[in-house]
Amino acid sequence: MDNGMGRWKQHALLLGGIGVSHFGNWIYLIALNILVLDMTNSAAAVAGLYIIGPIARLFTNLWAGSVIDRMNKRHLMILADVIRGALIFLIPLMSSIWAIYVIMFVANLASAFFGPSSTFYITKLVAPDERKRFNSLMSMLTSGSFLLGPAIAGVLIITIGTAWCVVINAVSFFICAFLISMLPNVVDENLAKREPVRLRVILEDWKLVQQFMLDSRYFIRIYLLYQSAIMIFFALDSQEVTYIKQYLHLDDQLYGLIVSLAGVGALLGAAASAIVANRFSLQAYLAVGMLFSTLGYAMFYLSSQFWTATFSFVFLGFVMSFSNTGYSTFYQNNVPTSIMGRFGSTEGMFQSVVQIIATSTLGLMAEWFDLQLVCMIFALMAVLISIGLFVNVYQKSKQSYYAESQM
């Protein structure tokens, strides 16, 4: 009993730390957009904020994994949070948009270290038979931040101003760092074999990741199918506002209502996935959740009025919580912790490249052809990919990949 209580206290600290950071990020995102728009009166300057992240990840992911796998992950998470908090604290003091871009670039470099480190730490801290529920709770916190963050940001911007909202985000990183500092170190087999990260080491690490991919072809197949669908989702998301306002002819208030209700769906889905974690298999979370998610996108881009679009988004938010939980658990169970940082960095680089290509392709096609037709083609591609994922996940000979019992 005491061990169980101790474990869940640790889980609560980790969830609380990352949850506070997510919540602060949403307040900061809204505030920073307004801050930059007020400074420049330029939509292109605001769009630049969204380009910095992928560029920083592409620059960092070539070598970040080699560093991550050779450092204490808890210390790295704390350091990344402290750096991000300190940098973002400086943004309201800046009078140049280029200074803000530089700060954002460096902050995104730090984020590239936090993500794979936190995945490793969660995998080590949370027992295999508890991961699905933990990931559901993490998804619930993310959904709650998505739902409440922008609303609270709006109130705070009116009452205390955009600059203080940015400061609140900086403080949230410091809180996250403090909570993580209260957690224990986890067993890390790589720390005993530290060596300086040189070009030779990085090349050897790439070969190691390549060998893992060759030896784990079933995992890579599931990974590619899942990520291909997710990248199509990202591309479709880029046309969401255009579709709602220009095709459905809805105003800003109704658009905001649809997004908020989608957040409610995501929050309910995450809560439901946590409650029924022991009743449904990991395969169901991953395969059925993704199949329903792609159907949700297809229904949305088939919509011709407010109510069908809203129902599609609420449904999508609900079922996607299951697929996200399923994938996170599958990933944690099947990627060796000894190379998790290196594989995570490689994964991030792949995602950034594919996301840029898919989003650009859909955007260009939407300019040349009918928007709804193009979005439906992409959504149906995602449906076909999810059917392939479903078939592969339920192969009887691959059941061992979805075992959730403590080893």
C-alpha positions as YAML, in Angstrom:
chain: A
units: angstrom
residues:
- id: 1
  name: MET
  ca: [0.00, 0.00, 0.00]
- id: 2
  name: ASP
  ca: [2.74, 2.45, 0.96]
- id: 3
  name: ASN
  ca: [4.66, 1.65, -2.22]
- id: 4
  name: GLY
  ca: [1.53, 2.25, -4.27]
- id: 5
  name: MET
  ca: [0.87, 5.54, -2.52]
- id: 6
  name: GLY
  ca: [4.51, 6.51, -3.00]
- id: 7
  name: ARG
  ca: [4.34, 5.73, -6.72]
- id: 8
  name: TRP
  ca: [1.18, 7.75, -7.23]
- id: 9
  name: LYS
  ca: [2.60, 10.68, -5.28]
- id: 10
  name: GLN
  ca: [5.54, 10.65, -7.71]
- id: 11
  name: HIS
  ca: [3.15, 10.36, -10.65]
- id: 12
  name: ALA
  ca: [1.15, 13.33, -9.29]
- id: 13
  name: LEU
  ca: [4.28, 15.48, -9.00]
- id: 14
  name: LEU
  ca: [5.31, 14.66, -12.58]
- id: 15
  name: LEU
  ca: [1.80, 15.21, -13.96]
- id: 16
  name: GLY
  ca: [1.52, 18.44, -11.98]
- id: 17
  name: GLY
  ca: [4.83, 19.78, -13.22]
- id: 18
  name: ILE
  ca: [4.21, 19.06, -16.90]
- id: 19
  name: GLY
  ca: [0.53, 20.06, -16.56]
- id: 20
  name: VAL
  ca: [1.40, 23.50, -15.13]
- id: 21
  name: SER
  ca: [3.83, 24.02, -18.00]
- id: 22
  name: HIS
  ca: [1.18, 23.07, -20.61]
- id: 23
  name: PHE
  ca: [-1.31, 25.43, -18.98]
- id: 24
  name: GLY
  ca: [1.18, 28.30, -19.00]
- id: 25
  name: ASN
  ca: [2.01, 27.61, -22.66]
- id: 26
  name: TRP
  ca: [-1.59, 28.23, -23.76]
- id: 27
  name: ILE
  ca: [-1.78, 31.54, -21.89]
- id: 28
  name: TYR
  ca: [1.58, 32.49, -23.38]
- id: 29
  name: LEU
  ca: [0.63, 31.48, -26.94]
- id: 30
  name: ILE
  ca: [-2.38, 33.78, -27.04]
- id: 31
  name: ALA
  ca: [-0.52, 36.62, -25.33]
- id: 32
  name: LEU
  ca: [2.58, 36.37, -27.53]
- id: 33
  name: ASN
  ca: [0.51, 36.45, -30.73]
- id: 34
  name: ILE
  ca: [-1.15, 39.66, -29.56]
- id: 35
  name: LEU
  ca: [2.14, 41.12, -28.32]
- id: 36
  name: VAL
  ca: [3.87, 40.56, -31.68]
- id: 37
  name: LEU
  ca: [0.85, 41.78, -33.67]
- id: 38
  name: ASP
  ca: [0.72, 44.97, -31.58]
- id: 39
  name: MET
  ca: [4.47, 45.51, -32.08]
- id: 40
  name: THR
  ca: [4.49, 44.96, -35.85]
- id: 41
  name: ASN
  ca: [0.90, 45.12, -37.10]
- id: 42
  name: SER
  ca: [2.00, 42.28, -39.40]
- id: 43
  name: ALA
  ca: [0.32, 38.90, -39.88]
- id: 44
  name: ALA
  ca: [3.57, 37.62, -41.40]
- id: 45
  name: ALA
  ca: [5.45, 38.49, -38.19]
- id: 46
  name: VAL
  ca: [2.93, 36.44, -36.21]
- id: 47
  name: ALA
  ca: [3.25, 33.55, -38.68]
- id: 48
  name: GLY
  ca: [7.01, 33.68, -38.12]
- id: 49
  name: LEU
  ca: [6.43, 32.53, -34.53]
- id: 50
  name: TYR
  ca: [5.10, 29.21, -35.89]
- id: 51
  name: ILE
  ca: [8.06, 28.64, -38.21]
- id: 52
  name: ILE
  ca: [10.72, 29.05, -35.52]
- id: 53
  name: GLY
  ca: [9.81, 25.84, -33.69]
- id: 54
  name: PRO
  ca: [10.21, 23.41, -36.62]
- id: 55
  name: ILE
  ca: [13.43, 25.15, -37.72]
- id: 56
  name: ALA
  ca: [14.90, 24.89, -34.22]
- id: 57
  name: ARG
  ca: [13.91, 21.20, -33.99]
- id: 58
  name: LEU
  ca: [15.50, 20.41, -37.35]
- id: 59
  name: PHE
  ca: [18.70, 22.13, -36.25]
- id: 60
  name: THR
  ca: [18.80, 20.43, -32.85]
- id: 61
  name: ASN
  ca: [17.54, 16.92, -33.52]
- id: 62
  name: LEU
  ca: [20.64, 16.00, -35.53]
- id: 63
  name: TRP
  ca: [22.66, 15.84, -32.32]
- id: 64
  name: ALA
  ca: [20.33, 16.34, -29.33]
- id: 65
  name: GLY
  ca: [19.57, 12.63, -28.91]
- id: 66
  name: SER
  ca: [23.25, 11.81, -28.43]
- id: 67
  name: VAL
  ca: [23.45, 14.38, -25.62]
- id: 68
  name: ILE
  ca: [20.14, 13.33, -24.02]
- id: 69
  name: ASP
  ca: [21.07, 9.66, -23.79]
- id: 70
  name: ARG
  ca: [24.33, 10.51, -22.01]
- id: 71
  name: MET
  ca: [22.94, 12.88, -19.37]
- id: 72
  name: ASN
  ca: [20.80, 12.57, -16.26]
- id: 73
  name: LYS
  ca: [17.29, 13.01, -17.71]
- id: 74
  name: ARG
  ca: [15.79, 14.56, -14.56]
- id: 75
  name: HIS
  ca: [18.59, 17.13, -14.39]
- id: 76
  name: LEU
  ca: [18.19, 17.83, -18.11]
- id: 77
  name: MET
  ca: [14.43, 18.41, -17.73]
- id: 78
  name: ILE
  ca: [15.03, 20.83, -14.84]
- id: 79
  name: LEU
  ca: [17.74, 22.69, -16.77]
- id: 80
  name: ALA
  ca: [15.55, 22.94, -19.89]
- id: 81
  name: ASP
  ca: [12.68, 24.37, -17.83]
- id: 82
  name: VAL
  ca: [14.91, 26.90, -16.05]
- id: 83
  name: ILE
  ca: [16.40, 28.05, -19.37]
- id: 84
  name: ARG
  ca: [12.97, 28.38, -21.00]
- id: 85
  name: GLY
  ca: [11.58, 30.23, -18.00]
- id: 86
  name: ALA
  ca: [14.50, 32.67, -17.89]
- id: 87
  name: LEU
  ca: [14.34, 33.34, -21.64]
- id: 88
  name: ILE
  ca: [10.59, 33.87, -21.80]
- id: 89
  name: PHE
  ca: [10.80, 36.20, -18.80]
- id: 90
  name: LEU
  ca: [12.91, 38.49, -21.04]
- id: 91
  name: ILE
  ca: [10.37, 38.74, -23.89]
- id: 92
  name: PRO
  ca: [8.26, 41.62, -22.46]
- id: 93
  name: LEU
  ca: [11.48, 43.61, -22.06]
- id: 94
  name: MET
  ca: [12.30, 43.36, -25.78]
- id: 95
  name: SER
  ca: [11.43, 46.14, -28.25]
- id: 96
  name: SER
  ca: [12.66, 44.31, -31.37]
- id: 97
  name: ILE
  ca: [10.77, 41.51, -33.11]
- id: 98
  name: TRP
  ca: [14.10, 39.95, -34.08]
- id: 99
  name: ALA
  ca: [15.18, 39.80, -30.44]
- id: 100
  name: ILE
  ca: [11.93, 37.95, -29.67]
- id: 101
  name: TYR
  ca: [12.59, 35.54, -32.56]
- id: 102
  name: VAL
  ca: [16.08, 34.80, -31.20]
- id: 103
  name: ILE
  ca: [14.69, 34.16, -27.71]
- id: 104
  name: MET
  ca: [12.01, 31.88, -29.18]
- id: 105
  name: PHE
  ca: [14.61, 29.99, -31.20]
- id: 106
  name: VAL
  ca: [16.81, 29.29, -28.16]
- id: 107
  name: ALA
  ca: [13.75, 28.40, -26.05]
- id: 108
  name: ASN
  ca: [12.73, 25.87, -28.72]
- id: 109
  name: LEU
  ca: [16.25, 24.41, -28.63]
- id: 110
  name: ALA
  ca: [15.72, 23.77, -24.90]
- id: 111
  name: SER
  ca: [12.29, 22.25, -25.64]
- id: 112
  name: ALA
  ca: [13.96, 19.78, -28.01]
- id: 113
  name: PHE
  ca: [15.83, 18.38, -25.01]
- id: 114
  name: PHE
  ca: [12.85, 18.35, -22.65]
- id: 115
  name: GLY
  ca: [10.53, 16.21, -24.81]
- id: 116
  name: PRO
  ca: [12.66, 13.05, -25.29]
- id: 117
  name: SER
  ca: [13.99, 13.37, -21.72]
- id: 118
  name: SER
  ca: [10.48, 13.42, -20.27]
- id: 119
  name: THR
  ca: [9.48, 10.40, -22.39]
- id: 120
  name: PHE
  ca: [12.46, 8.46, -21.00]
- id: 121
  name: TYR
  ca: [11.73, 9.58, -17.44]
- id: 122
  name: ILE
  ca: [8.04, 8.62, -17.66]
- id: 123
  name: THR
  ca: [8.97, 5.21, -19.10]
- id: 124
  name: LYS
  ca: [11.34, 4.53, -16.20]
- id: 125
  name: LEU
  ca: [9.17, 6.01, -13.42]
- id: 126
  name: VAL
  ca: [5.82, 4.49, -14.44]
- id: 127
  name: ALA
  ca: [5.44, 0.70, -14.38]
- id: 128
  name: PRO
  ca: [4.30, -0.95, -17.67]
- id: 129
  name: ASP
  ca: [0.89, -1.91, -16.24]
- id: 130
  name: GLU
  ca: [0.26, 1.70, -15.12]
- id: 131
  name: ARG
  ca: [1.39, 3.54, -18.26]
- id: 132
  name: LYS
  ca: [-1.93, 3.54, -20.08]
- id: 133
  name: ARG
  ca: [-3.74, 5.18, -17.17]
- id: 134
  name: PHE
  ca: [-0.86, 7.62, -16.59]
- id: 135
  name: ASN
  ca: [-0.84, 8.61, -20.28]
- id: 136
  name: SER
  ca: [-4.63, 9.08, -20.13]
- id: 137
  name: LEU
  ca: [-4.23, 11.44, -17.18]
- id: 138
  name: MET
  ca: [-1.48, 13.28, -19.06]
- id: 139
  name: SER
  ca: [-3.81, 13.62, -22.04]
- id: 140
  name: MET
  ca: [-6.54, 14.92, -19.72]
- id: 141
  name: LEU
  ca: [-4.21, 17.63, -18.40]
- id: 142
  name: THR
  ca: [-3.20, 18.58, -21.95]
- id: 143
  name: SER
  ca: [-6.87, 18.76, -23.02]
- id: 144
  name: GLY
  ca: [-7.79, 20.78, -19.94]
- id: 145
  name: SER
  ca: [-4.99, 23.23, -20.71]
- id: 146
  name: PHE
  ca: [-6.19, 23.51, -24.30]
- id: 147
  name: LEU
  ca: [-9.74, 24.19, -23.09]
- id: 148
  name: LEU
  ca: [-9.11, 26.54, -20.16]
- id: 149
  name: GLY
  ca: [-5.82, 28.19, -21.16]
- id: 150
  name: PRO
  ca: [-7.12, 30.43, -23.98]
- id: 151
  name: ALA
  ca: [-10.22, 31.40, -21.96]
- id: 152
  name: ILE
  ca: [-8.16, 32.40, -18.92]
- id: 153
  name: ALA
  ca: [-5.65, 34.11, -21.23]
- id: 154
  name: GLY
  ca: [-8.46, 36.30, -22.56]
- id: 155
  name: VAL
  ca: [-9.47, 37.37, -19.04]
- id: 156
  name: LEU
  ca: [-5.85, 37.97, -17.97]
- id: 157
  name: ILE
  ca: [-5.04, 40.00, -21.09]
- id: 158
  name: ILE
  ca: [-7.99, 42.29, -20.34]
- id: 159
  name: THR
  ca: [-7.17, 42.64, -16.63]
- id: 160
  name: ILE
  ca: [-3.37, 42.62, -16.40]
- id: 161
  name: GLY
  ca: [-2.11, 42.88, -20.00]
- id: 162
  name: THR
  ca: [-0.21, 40.67, -22.43]
- id: 163
  name: ALA
  ca: [3.23, 41.24, -20.90]
- id: 164
  name: TRP
  ca: [2.18, 39.81, -17.54]
- id: 165
  name: CYS
  ca: [0.62, 36.79, -19.29]
- id: 166
  name: VAL
  ca: [4.03, 36.05, -20.81]
- id: 167
  name: VAL
  ca: [5.59, 36.39, -17.34]
- id: 168
  name: ILE
  ca: [3.03, 33.87, -15.99]
- id: 169
  name: ASN
  ca: [4.26, 31.36, -18.58]
- id: 170
  name: ALA
  ca: [7.87, 31.96, -17.47]
- id: 171
  name: VAL
  ca: [6.83, 31.32, -13.86]
- id: 172
  name: SER
  ca: [5.05, 28.09, -14.93]
- id: 173
  name: PHE
  ca: [8.37, 26.71, -16.22]
- id: 174
  name: PHE
  ca: [10.03, 27.47, -12.87]
- id: 175
  name: ILE
  ca: [7.16, 25.70, -11.05]
- id: 176
  name: CYS
  ca: [7.58, 22.69, -13.35]
- id: 177
  name: ALA
  ca: [11.33, 22.63, -12.64]
- id: 178
  name: PHE
  ca: [10.69, 22.81, -8.87]
- id: 179
  name: LEU
  ca: [8.18, 19.92, -8.92]
- id: 180
  name: ILE
  ca: [10.50, 17.75, -11.03]
- id: 181
  name: SER
  ca: [13.36, 18.53, -8.62]
- id: 182
  name: MET
  ca: [11.29, 16.83, -5.89]
- id: 183
  name: LEU
  ca: [11.23, 13.58, -7.85]
- id: 184
  name: PRO
  ca: [13.89, 10.87, -7.58]
- id: 185
  name: ASN
  ca: [16.46, 9.99, -10.21]
- id: 186
  name: VAL
  ca: [15.60, 6.87, -12.22]
- id: 187
  name: VAL
  ca: [17.82, 3.98, -13.25]
- id: 188
  name: ASP
  ca: [19.73, 4.96, -16.39]
- id: 189
  name: GLU
  ca: [21.98, 2.37, -17.99]
- id: 190
  name: ASN
  ca: [23.70, 4.97, -20.18]
- id: 191
  name: LEU
  ca: [25.14, 7.12, -17.39]
- id: 192
  name: ALA
  ca: [27.87, 4.58, -16.62]
- id: 193
  name: LYS
  ca: [29.30, 4.91, -20.14]
- id: 194
  name: ARG
  ca: [29.50, 8.65, -20.64]
- id: 195
  name: GLU
  ca: [31.81, 10.01, -23.30]
- id: 196
  name: PRO
  ca: [32.25, 13.40, -25.00]
- id: 197
  name: VAL
  ca: [29.73, 13.94, -27.82]
- id: 198
  name: ARG
  ca: [31.85, 14.35, -30.95]
- id: 199
  name: LEU
  ca: [31.00, 13.87, -34.63]
- id: 200
  name: ARG
  ca: [32.20, 10.24, -34.49]
- id: 201
  name: VAL
  ca: [29.90, 9.53, -31.55]
- id: 202
  name: ILE
  ca: [26.93, 11.15, -33.29]
- id: 203
  name: LEU
  ca: [27.53, 9.06, -36.44]
- id: 204
  name: GLU
  ca: [27.79, 5.89, -34.33]
- id: 205
  name: ASP
  ca: [24.53, 6.83, -32.60]
- id: 206
  name: TRP
  ca: [22.79, 7.24, -35.95]
- id: 207
  name: LYS
  ca: [23.99, 3.75, -36.93]
- id: 208
  name: LEU
  ca: [22.62, 2.40, -33.64]
- id: 209
  name: VAL
  ca: [19.22, 3.94, -34.28]
- id: 210
  name: GLN
  ca: [19.29, 2.61, -37.85]
- id: 211
  name: GLN
  ca: [20.05, -0.89, -36.53]
- id: 212
  name: PHE
  ca: [17.13, -0.65, -34.09]
- id: 213
  name: MET
  ca: [14.85, 0.31, -36.97]
- id: 214
  name: LEU
  ca: [16.05, -2.66, -39.03]
- id: 215
  name: ASP
  ca: [15.65, -5.05, -36.09]
- id: 216
  name: SER
  ca: [12.21, -3.72, -35.10]
- id: 217
  name: ARG
  ca: [10.44, -3.59, -38.43]
- id: 218
  name: TYR
  ca: [6.98, -4.27, -37.00]
- id: 219
  name: PHE
  ca: [7.30, -1.39, -34.52]
- id: 220
  name: ILE
  ca: [8.55, 0.92, -37.30]
- id: 221
  name: ARG
  ca: [5.64, -0.12, -39.52]
- id: 222
  name: ILE
  ca: [3.14, 0.83, -36.79]
- id: 223
  name: TYR
  ca: [5.07, 4.01, -36.08]
- id: 224
  name: LEU
  ca: [5.06, 5.08, -39.76]
- id: 225
  name: LEU
  ca: [1.35, 4.32, -40.22]
- id: 226
  name: TYR
  ca: [0.39, 6.22, -37.07]
- id: 227
  name: GLN
  ca: [2.65, 9.21, -37.75]
- id: 228
  name: SER
  ca: [1.55, 9.40, -41.40]
- id: 229
  name: ALA
  ca: [-2.05, 9.83, -40.24]
- id: 230
  name: ILE
  ca: [-0.99, 12.39, -37.61]
- id: 231
  name: MET
  ca: [0.93, 14.43, -40.19]
- id: 232
  name: ILE
  ca: [-2.17, 14.51, -42.39]
- id: 233
  name: PHE
  ca: [-4.11, 15.74, -39.34]
- id: 234
  name: PHE
  ca: [-1.61, 18.58, -38.86]
- id: 235
  name: ALA
  ca: [-1.98, 19.52, -42.52]
- id: 236
  name: LEU
  ca: [-5.79, 19.47, -42.25]
- id: 237
  name: ASP
  ca: [-5.63, 21.58, -39.09]
- id: 238
  name: SER
  ca: [-3.90, 24.32, -41.08]
- id: 239
  name: GLN
  ca: [-7.07, 24.72, -43.18]
- id: 240
  name: GLU
  ca: [-9.50, 24.50, -40.27]
- id: 241
  name: VAL
  ca: [-10.06, 28.26, -39.87]
- id: 242
  name: THR
  ca: [-10.35, 28.83, -43.62]
- id: 243
  name: TYR
  ca: [-12.91, 26.03, -43.97]
- id: 244
  name: ILE
  ca: [-15.04, 27.22, -41.06]
- id: 245
  name: LYS
  ca: [-15.07, 30.88, -42.08]
- id: 246
  name: GLN
  ca: [-15.08, 30.67, -45.88]
- id: 247
  name: TYR
  ca: [-16.88, 27.38, -46.57]
- id: 248
  name: LEU
  ca: [-19.28, 27.15, -43.63]
- id: 249
  name: HIS
  ca: [-19.58, 30.97, -43.46]
- id: 250
  name: LEU
  ca: [-19.33, 31.11, -39.66]
- id: 251
  name: ASP
  ca: [-18.07, 34.15, -37.74]
- id: 252
  name: ASP
  ca: [-15.23, 34.37, -35.21]
- id: 253
  name: GLN
  ca: [-17.53, 33.75, -32.25]
- id: 254
  name: LEU
  ca: [-18.91, 30.51, -33.68]
- id: 255
  name: TYR
  ca: [-15.39, 29.41, -34.64]
- id: 256
  name: GLY
  ca: [-14.28, 29.99, -31.05]
- id: 257
  name: LEU
  ca: [-17.29, 28.02, -29.80]
- id: 258
  name: ILE
  ca: [-16.46, 25.04, -32.04]
- id: 259
  name: VAL
  ca: [-12.85, 24.99, -30.83]
- id: 260
  name: SER
  ca: [-13.95, 25.25, -27.19]
- id: 261
  name: LEU
  ca: [-16.44, 22.40, -27.58]
- id: 262
  name: ALA
  ca: [-13.72, 20.31, -29.24]
- id: 263
  name: GLY
  ca: [-11.65, 20.95, -26.12]
- id: 264
  name: VAL
  ca: [-14.56, 19.72, -23.98]
- id: 265
  name: GLY
  ca: [-14.69, 16.55, -26.11]
- id: 266
  name: ALA
  ca: [-10.95, 16.02, -25.70]
- id: 267
  name: LEU
  ca: [-11.18, 16.51, -21.92]
- id: 268
  name: LEU
  ca: [-14.08, 14.06, -21.62]
- id: 269
  name: GLY
  ca: [-12.28, 11.57, -23.86]
- id: 270
  name: ALA
  ca: [-9.11, 11.76, -21.77]
- id: 271
  name: ALA
  ca: [-11.10, 11.28, -18.57]
- id: 272
  name: ALA
  ca: [-12.95, 8.32, -20.09]
- id: 273
  name: SER
  ca: [-9.72, 6.73, -21.32]
- id: 274
  name: ALA
  ca: [-8.30, 6.95, -17.78]
- id: 275
  name: ILE
  ca: [-11.44, 5.45, -16.22]
- id: 276
  name: VAL
  ca: [-11.66, 2.46, -18.60]
- id: 277
  name: ALA
  ca: [-7.89, 1.90, -18.91]
- id: 278
  name: ASN
  ca: [-8.14, -1.61, -17.44]
- id: 279
  name: ARG
  ca: [-11.18, -2.63, -19.48]
- id: 280
  name: PHE
  ca: [-9.94, -2.17, -23.03]
- id: 281
  name: SER
  ca: [-6.78, -3.44, -24.67]
- id: 282
  name: LEU
  ca: [-3.88, -1.31, -25.84]
- id: 283
  name: GLN
  ca: [-4.74, -2.43, -29.40]
- id: 284
  name: ALA
  ca: [-8.23, -0.95, -29.07]
- id: 285
  name: TYR
  ca: [-6.87, 2.37, -27.79]
- id: 286
  name: LEU
  ca: [-4.35, 2.60, -30.64]
- id: 287
  name: ALA
  ca: [-6.16, 1.10, -33.64]
- id: 288
  name: VAL
  ca: [-9.84, 1.82, -32.96]
- id: 289
  name: GLY
  ca: [-9.01, 5.25, -31.54]
- id: 290
  name: MET
  ca: [-7.09, 6.21, -34.69]
- id: 291
  name: LEU
  ca: [-9.75, 4.80, -37.04]
- id: 292
  name: PHE
  ca: [-12.47, 6.85, -35.33]
- id: 293
  name: SER
  ca: [-10.18, 9.92, -35.32]
- id: 294
  name: THR
  ca: [-9.76, 9.78, -39.09]
- id: 295
  name: LEU
  ca: [-13.52, 9.33, -39.48]
- id: 296
  name: GLY
  ca: [-13.98, 12.42, -37.29]
- id: 297
  name: TYR
  ca: [-11.84, 14.49, -39.67]
- id: 298
  name: ALA
  ca: [-13.74, 13.12, -42.67]
- id: 299
  name: MET
  ca: [-17.09, 14.00, -41.05]
- id: 300
  name: PHE
  ca: [-15.88, 17.52, -40.29]
- id: 301
  name: TYR
  ca: [-14.82, 18.22, -43.88]
- id: 302
  name: LEU
  ca: [-18.10, 16.76, -45.13]
- id: 303
  name: SER
  ca: [-20.02, 19.16, -42.90]
- id: 304
  name: SER
  ca: [-22.10, 21.90, -44.47]
- id: 305
  name: GLN
  ca: [-23.50, 23.54, -41.33]
- id: 306
  name: PHE
  ca: [-22.57, 24.54, -37.78]
- id: 307
  name: TRP
  ca: [-24.11, 21.59, -35.90]
- id: 308
  name: THR
  ca: [-22.57, 18.80, -37.98]
- id: 309
  name: ALA
  ca: [-19.17, 20.52, -37.86]
- id: 310
  name: THR
  ca: [-19.45, 20.93, -34.08]
- id: 311
  name: PHE
  ca: [-20.50, 17.30, -33.52]
- id: 312
  name: SER
  ca: [-17.59, 16.12, -35.70]
- id: 313
  name: PHE
  ca: [-15.09, 18.18, -33.70]
- id: 314
  name: VAL
  ca: [-16.43, 17.06, -30.31]
- id: 315
  name: PHE
  ca: [-16.37, 13.43, -31.49]
- id: 316
  name: LEU
  ca: [-12.85, 13.90, -32.86]
- id: 317
  name: GLY
  ca: [-11.59, 15.39, -29.60]
- id: 318
  name: PHE
  ca: [-13.11, 12.51, -27.62]
- id: 319
  name: VAL
  ca: [-11.74, 9.59, -29.65]
- id: 320
  name: MET
  ca: [-8.34, 11.12, -30.34]
- id: 321
  name: SER
  ca: [-7.60, 11.06, -26.61]
- id: 322
  name: PHE
  ca: [-7.74, 7.25, -26.82]
- id: 323
  name: SER
  ca: [-5.45, 7.00, -29.84]
- id: 324
  name: ASN
  ca: [-2.90, 9.41, -28.29]
- id: 325
  name: THR
  ca: [-2.84, 7.38, -25.07]
- id: 326
  name: GLY
  ca: [-2.52, 4.13, -27.01]
- id: 327
  name: TYR
  ca: [0.38, 5.36, -29.10]
- id: 328
  name: SER
  ca: [2.26, 6.88, -26.15]
- id: 329
  name: THR
  ca: [1.98, 3.60, -24.23]
- id: 330
  name: PHE
  ca: [2.96, 1.48, -27.26]
- id: 331
  name: TYR
  ca: [6.00, 3.73, -27.83]
- id: 332
  name: GLN
  ca: [7.12, 3.57, -24.19]
- id: 333
  name: ASN
  ca: [6.74, -0.21, -24.14]
- id: 334
  name: ASN
  ca: [8.72, -0.90, -27.31]
- id: 335
  name: VAL
  ca: [11.51, 1.67, -27.69]
- id: 336
  name: PRO
  ca: [14.54, 0.64, -25.58]
- id: 337
  name: THR
  ca: [15.25, 3.28, -22.95]
- id: 338
  name: SER
  ca: [18.96, 3.01, -23.82]
- id: 339
  name: ILE
  ca: [18.32, 4.76, -27.18]
- id: 340
  name: MET
  ca: [15.06, 6.57, -26.40]
- id: 341
  name: GLY
  ca: [16.65, 10.03, -26.61]
- id: 342
  name: ARG
  ca: [18.38, 9.30, -29.90]
- id: 343
  name: PHE
  ca: [15.32, 7.68, -31.47]
- id: 344
  name: GLY
  ca: [13.10, 10.49, -30.16]
- id: 345
  name: SER
  ca: [15.30, 13.11, -31.80]
- id: 346
  name: THR
  ca: [15.31, 11.19, -35.09]
- id: 347
  name: GLU
  ca: [11.53, 10.91, -34.83]
- id: 348
  name: GLY
  ca: [11.20, 14.65, -34.22]
- id: 349
  name: MET
  ca: [13.28, 15.47, -37.28]
- id: 350
  name: PHE
  ca: [11.20, 13.11, -39.44]
- id: 351
  name: GLN
  ca: [7.97, 14.65, -38.14]
- id: 352
  name: SER
  ca: [9.16, 18.21, -38.81]
- id: 353
  name: VAL
  ca: [10.10, 17.44, -42.42]
- id: 354
  name: VAL
  ca: [6.90, 15.52, -43.20]
- id: 355
  name: GLN
  ca: [4.75, 18.14, -41.45]
- id: 356
  name: ILE
  ca: [6.26, 20.94, -43.55]
- id: 357
  name: ILE
  ca: [5.81, 18.93, -46.79]
- id: 358
  name: ALA
  ca: [2.24, 17.77, -46.03]
- id: 359
  name: THR
  ca: [1.05, 21.20, -44.87]
- id: 360
  name: SER
  ca: [2.63, 22.98, -47.85]
- id: 361
  name: THR
  ca: [1.18, 20.46, -50.33]
- id: 362
  name: LEU
  ca: [-2.34, 20.72, -48.92]
- id: 363
  name: GLY
  ca: [-2.11, 24.52, -48.81]
- id: 364
  name: LEU
  ca: [-1.04, 24.75, -52.46]
- id: 365
  name: MET
  ca: [-3.70, 22.28, -53.61]
- id: 366
  name: ALA
  ca: [-6.35, 24.22, -51.67]
- id: 367
  name: GLU
  ca: [-5.31, 27.34, -53.63]
- id: 368
  name: TRP
  ca: [-5.61, 25.56, -56.98]
- id: 369
  name: PHE
  ca: [-8.68, 23.37, -56.40]
- id: 370
  name: ASP
  ca: [-11.87, 23.31, -54.30]
- id: 371
  name: LEU
  ca: [-10.98, 23.48, -50.56]
- id: 372
  name: GLN
  ca: [-13.53, 20.90, -49.42]
- id: 373
  name: LEU
  ca: [-12.52, 18.44, -52.15]
- id: 374
  name: VAL
  ca: [-8.82, 18.71, -51.31]
- id: 375
  name: CYS
  ca: [-9.45, 18.33, -47.56]
- id: 376
  name: MET
  ca: [-11.69, 15.32, -48.17]
- id: 377
  name: ILE
  ca: [-9.01, 13.64, -50.30]
- id: 378
  name: PHE
  ca: [-6.49, 14.11, -47.48]
- id: 379
  name: ALA
  ca: [-9.01, 12.92, -44.87]
- id: 380
  name: LEU
  ca: [-9.81, 9.79, -46.91]
- id: 381
  name: MET
  ca: [-6.07, 9.11, -47.24]
- id: 382
  name: ALA
  ca: [-5.92, 9.21, -43.44]
- id: 383
  name: VAL
  ca: [-8.88, 6.81, -43.21]
- id: 384
  name: LEU
  ca: [-7.12, 4.32, -45.52]
- id: 385
  name: ILE
  ca: [-3.91, 4.61, -43.46]
- id: 386
  name: SER
  ca: [-5.88, 4.00, -40.25]
- id: 387
  name: ILE
  ca: [-7.43, 0.86, -41.77]
- id: 388
  name: GLY
  ca: [-3.92, -0.37, -42.55]
- id: 389
  name: LEU
  ca: [-2.91, 0.45, -38.96]
- id: 390
  name: PHE
  ca: [-5.94, -1.45, -37.64]
- id: 391
  name: VAL
  ca: [-5.09, -4.57, -39.65]
- id: 392
  name: ASN
  ca: [-1.46, -4.51, -38.56]
- id: 393
  name: VAL
  ca: [-2.21, -3.86, -34.88]
- id: 394
  name: TYR
  ca: [-4.56, -6.85, -34.66]
- id: 395
  name: GLN
  ca: [-2.14, -9.37, -36.17]
- id: 396
  name: LYS
  ca: [-2.31, -12.39, -33.84]
- id: 397
  name: SER
  ca: [1.41, -13.07, -34.18]
- id: 398
  name: LYS
  ca: [2.25, -9.58, -32.81]
- id: 399
  name: GLN
  ca: [0.35, -9.65, -29.51]
- id: 400
  name: SER
  ca: [3.56, -9.47, -27.47]
- id: 401
  name: TYR
  ca: [4.09, -5.87, -28.62]
- id: 402
  name: TYR
  ca: [0.96, -4.85, -26.69]
- id: 403
  name: ALA
  ca: [1.62, -6.64, -23.38]
- id: 404
  name: GLU
  ca: [0.98, -4.32, -20.44]
- id: 405
  name: SER
  ca: [1.90, -6.50, -17.46]
- id: 406
  name: GLN
  ca: [4.84, -5.67, -15.20]
- id: 407
  name: MET
  ca: [7.94, -7.51, -16.40]
...
